[in-house]
Amino acid sequence: MLYKRYSEVSKQRLDRAILTFFQHFRKSYVGDQAMHSSKQLYARLSELLGLHDHLLLLNVIVSKIATNLKCYTESEEVIDHTLSLFLDLASGYMTGKLLLKLDTVKFIVANHTREHFPFLEEYRCSRSRTTFYYTIGWLIFMEDSPVKFKSSMDPLLQVLISLESTPDSLFRTDAVKYALIGLMRDLRGIAMATNSRRTYGLLFDWLYPAHMPLLLKGISHWTDTPEVTTPLVKFMAEFVLNKAQRLTFDSSSPNGILLFREVSKLVVAYWSRILSLPNIADLYAFKYKGIWISLTIISRALARNYVNFGVFELYGDRALSDALDVALKMTLSIPLADILAFRKGHELLFSTGLAGNYLTRAYFAFLKVLFSSHIVFILNLDTNTFRHIVGSLESGLKGLDTNISSQCASAVDNLAAHYFKNITMGEAPNSPAAMNLARHIVDCPNLFPEILKTLFENVLFEDCGN
């Protein structure tokens, strides 16, 4: 009867009100800036409730958090609100350190399973799992202990082992589907919490090479199910993001190259199977969304300077060329009108303008990376494809999004600089890339003049933020 109350709307409203109170109280009296300025408050709390310091008060708050996570299985709003408060507490340096002293927090970090927290088994709350594991990751890495990390990851390891041991004939079951979705959301949360070389290295060594084949297996069996593939590729997009220089491997380490090879295999496998799908009714859900996340993965892997890409050509490894070929095919498979739909706002083909904007941003971010670091690949394309890509840059320059127009301007600048250096100044006029560029310009004589015209129109007639 006690747990039945948690399904009542009145109980949910009361608990959300309590969480809101805790959030405001934390900002004023528990946050890192308030730790030494609330002695009078705690003197009064000691008289009334016996709470005479921050640790005791945090224990009350965390106990409420744990109770909500254990008892609410159907209210996504309460779970999200609870996890938001938990993350706020864990991400503060001083409050995070205090949390690690609490038995309740130690229990959560060591026992984050569906048996103890039933909301993890509820599909409607599966998106909340990323926040839950992001918070757990914060707490794990705050202790900076490899032994603690491995023991805390044991519940996820058991899921990995279970999925890896599932035969192919049984991999298309609902049990595998929901386990895989949850695991990918969980791992993404842990990856988001790695903010240094050391913490990222712990996760990388834990996953690679033993467990990376599961990603390919998941893509191979569930390509036609975006509920599975989207969390999977989003995890990889987070895993290859070099924020805070966390993907800085030792000079003698091959890990950067090995990671890129995994990226290449995953994206190639995903694209090859998308092509085999029958007629797609919902283009965004089944195709465009996966493409923009895949382009984001490749852009992040190409642009973050943790791979010496010359190694691939030197040793005849096709990982780089395959990734570039697949990414180009992905971009060419989408009509330019769909890519540029963000400019029309309410006239989008997709369910929301934001969805179209994600696709647009991923496309132009990828082109910026290509023109800055792999321009030879662009120059070696046939003239029609070259004209299409550079023409899309001109269209991007006309857009209302400052970030996108800046990316397009950067790409155009690199193209013009390459032409000036290698052809106008004649530094390498006979190189294959320079000869290809010269041929493209002869076949498209209005290419640079049209872009220059667009740039001047922007400067003269538009309110440019950049």
C-alpha positions in Angstrom: 0.0 0.0 0.0 2.9 2.3 0.8 4.4 1.9 -2.7 1.0 2.3 -4.3 0.9 5.9 -3.1 3.8 6.8 -5.5 1.5 6.3 -8.5 -0.8 9.0 -7.2 -0.6 12.4 -8.9 -0.9 14.2 -5.5 2.1 12.3 -4.1 4.1 13.1 -7.2 3.3 16.8 -6.9 4.3 16.8 -3.3 7.6 15.1 -3.9 8.4 17.5 -6.8 7.7 20.4 -4.5 10.1 18.9 -1.9 12.7 18.5 -4.6 12.3 22.1 -5.7 12.7 23.2 -2.1 15.9 21.1 -1.8 17.3 22.6 -5.0 16.7 26.2 -3.9 18.0 25.4 -0.4 21.1 23.8 -1.9 21.9 26.9 -4.0 21.7 29.1 -0.9 23.1 27.0 1.9 24.8 23.9 0.6 26.6 24.9 -2.6 30.4 25.4 -2.8 30.1 29.1 -2.3 27.8 28.8 0.8 29.6 26.2 2.8 31.1 28.8 5.2 28.3 31.3 5.4 25.4 29.4 7.0 26.5 28.8 10.6 23.5 30.6 12.0 21.1 28.5 9.9 22.6 25.3 11.1 22.5 26.4 14.7 18.7 26.8 14.3 18.4 23.5 12.3 20.3 21.8 15.1 17.7 23.1 17.7 14.7 22.0 15.6 15.8 18.9 13.8 19.2 17.9 15.1 20.9 18.7 11.8 24.0 20.6 13.0 26.2 20.4 9.9 26.2 20.0 6.1 26.9 16.3 6.1 23.7 15.5 8.1 21.6 17.7 5.9 23.1 16.2 2.7 22.3 12.8 4.2 18.6 13.8 4.5 18.5 15.1 0.9 20.3 12.0 -0.5 18.0 9.7 1.4 15.1 11.4 -0.3 16.8 11.0 -3.7 17.4 7.3 -3.1 13.8 6.8 -1.9 12.5 8.4 -5.1 14.8 6.3 -7.3 13.6 3.2 -5.6 9.9 3.9 -5.4 9.1 5.7 -8.6 8.9 3.5 -11.6 6.4 5.2 -13.8 6.8 8.9 -13.3 9.4 10.2 -15.7 9.0 13.7 -14.4 9.8 12.8 -10.8 12.7 10.7 -11.8 14.2 13.5 -14.0 13.7 16.0 -11.2 15.3 13.8 -8.7 18.3 13.0 -10.9 18.7 16.7 -11.7 19.1 17.4 -8.0 21.5 14.5 -7.6 23.7 15.7 -10.4 23.8 19.2 -9.1 25.0 17.9 -5.7 27.6 15.5 -7.3 29.1 18.0 -9.7 29.9 20.5 -7.0 33.5 19.9 -5.8 32.9 20.2 -2.1 29.4 18.8 -2.1 30.6 15.9 -4.2 33.4 15.1 -1.7 30.9 15.2 1.1 28.5 12.9 -0.8 31.2 10.2 -1.0 31.2 10.0 2.8 27.6 9.0 2.9 26.6 5.3 3.2 23.6 5.9 0.9 25.8 7.3 -1.9 28.3 4.4 -1.5 25.4 2.0 -1.8 24.1 3.7 -5.0 27.6 3.7 -6.6 28.1 0.0 -5.8 24.6 -1.2 -6.5 23.1 0.6 -9.5 21.0 -2.3 -10.7 17.4 -2.6 -11.6 16.8 -4.8 -8.5 17.6 -1.8 -6.3 16.4 1.0 -8.7 13.3 -0.3 -10.6 13.1 2.8 -12.8 16.1 1.4 -14.8 13.8 -1.4 -16.0 11.0 1.0 -17.1 11.5 1.9 -20.8 9.7 5.2 -20.5 12.5 6.3 -18.1 15.3 5.0 -20.2 16.5 8.5 -21.2 17.0 9.3 -17.6 19.6 6.5 -17.3 22.2 8.7 -19.0 21.8 11.4 -16.3 21.9 8.7 -13.6 25.1 7.2 -14.9 26.6 10.7 -15.6 26.1 11.4 -11.9 27.5 8.0 -10.8 30.5 8.6 -13.1 31.2 12.0 -11.5 31.3 10.3 -8.1 33.4 7.4 -9.2 36.0 9.6 -10.9 36.1 12.0 -8.0 37.9 9.2 -6.0 40.4 8.7 -8.8 40.8 5.0 -8.0 41.2 2.3 -10.8 40.1 -0.4 -8.3 37.0 1.6 -7.3 36.2 2.2 -11.0 36.3 -1.5 -11.9 34.3 -2.5 -8.9 31.7 0.2 -9.6 31.4 -0.9 -13.3 30.7 -4.5 -12.4 26.9 -4.2 -12.8 27.4 -2.9 -16.4 30.1 -5.6 -17.0 27.5 -8.3 -16.2 25.1 -6.8 -18.8 27.9 -6.7 -21.4 28.9 -10.3 -20.8 25.2 -11.4 -21.0 24.7 -9.6 -24.3 28.0 -10.8 -25.7 27.1 -14.4 -24.9 23.7 -14.2 -26.5 23.7 -16.2 -29.8 22.9 -14.4 -33.0 19.7 -16.4 -33.3 18.3 -14.9 -30.1 19.7 -11.4 -30.5 16.5 -10.0 -32.0 14.4 -10.4 -28.8 12.8 -7.7 -26.8 14.9 -8.6 -23.8 18.1 -8.0 -25.8 16.6 -4.9 -27.3 15.9 -3.2 -24.0 19.1 -4.4 -22.4 21.1 -2.9 -25.3 19.3 0.4 -25.2 19.8 0.7 -21.5 23.5 -0.2 -21.7 24.3 2.3 -24.4 22.5 5.1 -22.4 24.4 4.0 -19.3 27.8 4.0 -21.0 27.2 7.3 -22.6 26.6 8.8 -19.1 29.8 7.3 -17.8 31.7 8.6 -20.9 30.2 12.1 -20.3 31.7 12.1 -16.8 35.3 11.5 -18.0 37.0 14.9 -18.2 40.7 14.0 -18.1 43.2 11.7 -19.7 43.3 9.5 -16.6 39.5 9.0 -16.3 39.0 8.6 -20.0 41.8 6.1 -20.1 40.1 4.0 -17.4 37.0 3.7 -19.5 38.9 3.1 -22.8 40.9 0.3 -21.3 37.8 -1.2 -19.7 36.0 -1.2 -23.1 38.7 -1.8 -25.6 39.3 -4.3 -27.2 37.2 -6.8 -25.3 33.8 -5.2 -25.6 33.9 -3.1 -28.8 32.6 -5.9 -31.0 29.3 -5.7 -29.2 28.7 -2.3 -30.9 29.1 -3.8 -34.3 26.9 -6.7 -33.3 24.2 -4.3 -32.2 24.3 -2.3 -35.4 24.3 -5.4 -37.5 21.2 -6.9 -35.9 19.1 -3.7 -35.1 19.7 -1.3 -38.1 16.0 -1.1 -38.7 15.3 -0.1 -35.1 16.2 3.5 -34.4 15.3 3.0 -30.7 18.4 0.8 -30.5 20.8 2.4 -33.1 20.3 6.0 -31.9 21.6 5.4 -28.3 24.4 3.3 -29.7 25.7 5.9 -32.2 25.2 8.6 -29.6 27.4 6.8 -27.2 30.1 6.5 -29.9 29.7 10.3 -30.6 30.4 11.0 -26.9 33.2 8.4 -26.8 35.2 10.1 -29.6 34.7 13.7 -28.3 38.0 15.1 -27.3 36.8 17.6 -24.7 39.3 18.9 -22.2 42.0 17.0 -24.2 40.9 13.7 -22.5 41.8 11.8 -25.7 45.5 12.6 -25.4 47.3 9.3 -25.6 51.0 8.7 -25.0 53.3 9.2 -28.0 54.0 5.5 -28.1 50.4 4.5 -27.8 48.4 3.2 -30.8 45.1 3.9 -29.0 44.1 6.9 -31.2 44.6 4.9 -34.4 42.7 1.9 -32.9 39.8 4.1 -31.8 39.5 5.6 -35.3 39.5 2.1 -36.8 36.5 1.2 -34.5 34.8 4.4 -35.6 35.3 3.5 -39.3 34.1 0.0 -38.9 31.0 1.1 -37.0 30.0 3.9 -39.5 30.6 1.7 -42.5 28.5 -1.1 -41.1 25.7 1.3 -40.2 25.6 2.9 -43.6 25.8 -0.4 -45.6 22.8 -1.7 -43.7 20.7 1.5 -43.9 21.0 1.2 -47.7 19.3 -2.2 -47.6 16.2 -1.0 -45.6 13.0 -1.1 -47.6 10.9 2.0 -48.3 11.2 4.3 -45.3 8.1 6.2 -44.2 9.7 8.4 -41.5 12.9 9.7 -43.2 14.2 11.6 -40.1 13.8 8.8 -37.6 15.1 6.0 -39.7 17.7 7.7 -41.9 18.5 11.4 -41.3 18.9 11.2 -37.5 21.4 8.3 -37.8 23.2 10.1 -40.6 23.7 13.4 -38.6 25.0 11.5 -35.6 27.3 9.4 -37.8 28.6 12.6 -39.4 29.2 14.0 -35.9 31.2 10.9 -34.9 33.4 11.2 -38.0 33.8 15.0 -37.6 34.9 14.6 -34.0 37.2 11.8 -34.8 38.8 13.7 -37.8 39.2 17.1 -36.1 40.5 16.4 -32.6 44.2 15.7 -33.3 44.6 12.4 -31.6 45.3 10.4 -34.8 48.1 10.7 -37.2 46.1 10.0 -40.4 49.2 9.6 -42.5 49.6 6.2 -40.9 46.6 4.7 -42.7 47.9 5.5 -46.2 51.4 4.5 -45.3 50.4 1.0 -44.2 47.6 0.5 -46.7 44.9 0.6 -44.0 41.5 1.7 -45.5 40.0 2.9 -42.2 40.4 6.6 -43.1 39.4 6.3 -46.8 36.4 4.1 -46.0 35.2 6.5 -43.3 35.5 9.5 -45.7 33.8 7.6 -48.6 30.9 6.6 -46.4 30.5 10.1 -44.9 30.4 11.6 -48.4 27.8 9.1 -49.5 25.7 9.9 -46.5 25.8 13.6 -47.3 25.0 13.0 -51.0 22.1 10.8 -50.1 20.2 13.7 -48.6 18.7 16.3 -50.9 20.3 19.7 -50.3 16.8 21.2 -49.7 16.4 18.9 -46.7 19.8 19.9 -45.4 19.0 23.6 -45.7 15.5 23.2 -44.3 16.6 25.0 -41.1 16.4 28.3 -42.9 12.6 27.9 -43.3 11.8 27.3 -39.7 8.2 26.2 -39.6 8.3 24.7 -43.1 10.6 21.8 -42.1 10.0 18.3 -43.4 10.7 17.0 -39.9 8.6 17.0 -36.8 10.5 19.9 -35.3 12.7 22.7 -36.5 15.3 21.5 -34.0 15.6 18.1 -35.7 16.4 19.8 -39.0 18.9 22.1 -37.4 20.8 19.1 -36.0 21.2 17.7 -39.5 22.2 21.0 -40.9 24.8 21.6 -38.2 26.3 18.1 -38.5 26.6 18.5 -42.3 28.4 21.8 -42.3 30.6 20.8 -39.3 31.7 17.8 -41.4 32.5 20.0 -44.4 34.5 22.4 -42.3 36.6 19.5 -41.1 37.1 18.1 -44.6 38.2 21.5 -46.0 40.5 22.2 -43.2 42.2 18.8 -42.7 41.4 16.6 -45.7 40.9 19.0 -48.6 42.8 16.7 -51.0 39.9 14.2 -50.6 37.5 16.9 -51.8 39.7 18.0 -54.7 39.9 14.4 -56.0 36.2 14.1 -56.4 34.5 14.4 -59.8 33.5 17.9 -60.9 29.8 17.5 -60.4 30.2 16.3 -56.8 32.8 19.1 -56.2 30.3 21.7 -57.5 27.5 20.3 -55.4 29.6 20.5 -52.2 31.0 23.9 -52.8 27.6 25.1 -53.9 26.2 23.9 -50.5 28.8 26.0 -48.8 27.5 29.1 -50.6 24.0 28.2 -49.5 25.2 27.9 -45.9 26.7 31.3 -46.1 23.2 32.7 -46.8 21.8 31.1 -43.7 20.6 32.8 -40.5 22.7 30.7 -38.2 26.0 32.4 -37.4 27.8 29.2 -36.4 27.0 27.6 -39.7 27.9 30.6 -41.9 31.2 30.8 -40.0 31.9 27.1 -40.7 31.1 27.7 -44.4 33.3 30.8 -44.5 36.2 28.8 -43.0 35.8 26.0 -45.5 35.7 28.5 -48.4 38.8 30.3 -47.0 40.7 27.0 -46.9 39.7 26.2 -50.5 40.7 29.7 -51.7 44.0 29.6 -49.8 44.8 26.2 -51.3 44.1 27.6 -54.8 46.2 30.7 -54.2 49.2 28.8 -52.6 49.4 25.9 -55.1 48.1 27.5 -58.4 48.3 31.3 -58.2 51.7 31.3 -56.4 52.7 28.1 -58.2 54.2 26.2 -55.2 52.8 22.9 -56.4 51.0 23.4 -59.6 51.7 19.9 -60.9 50.5 18.0 -57.9 47.5 15.8 -58.5 45.3 17.8 -56.1 46.3 21.1 -57.6 45.6 19.9 -61.1 42.2 18.6 -60.0 41.4 21.9 -58.5 42.5 23.8 -61.6 40.3 21.5 -63.7 37.3 22.0 -61.4 37.7 25.8 -61.6 37.9 25.7 -65.4 34.7 23.6 -65.5 33.0 25.9 -63.0 34.3 29.4 -63.8 31.6 31.1 -61.8 32.3 29.2 -58.6 34.5 31.7 -56.8 32.7 34.8 -58.2 29.3 33.6 -57.0 30.7 32.9 -53.5 32.4 36.3 -53.4 29.1 37.9 -54.5 27.3 36.1 -51.6 29.9 37.2 -49.1 29.6 40.9 -50.2 25.8 40.7 -50.0 26.0 39.4 -46.5 28.4 42.2 -45.5 26.4 45.0 -47.1 22.8 44.0 -46.6 22.6 41.5 -43.6 23.1 42.0 -39.9 26.0 39.6 -39.6 26.9 38.5 -36.1 30.3 37.2 -37.4 
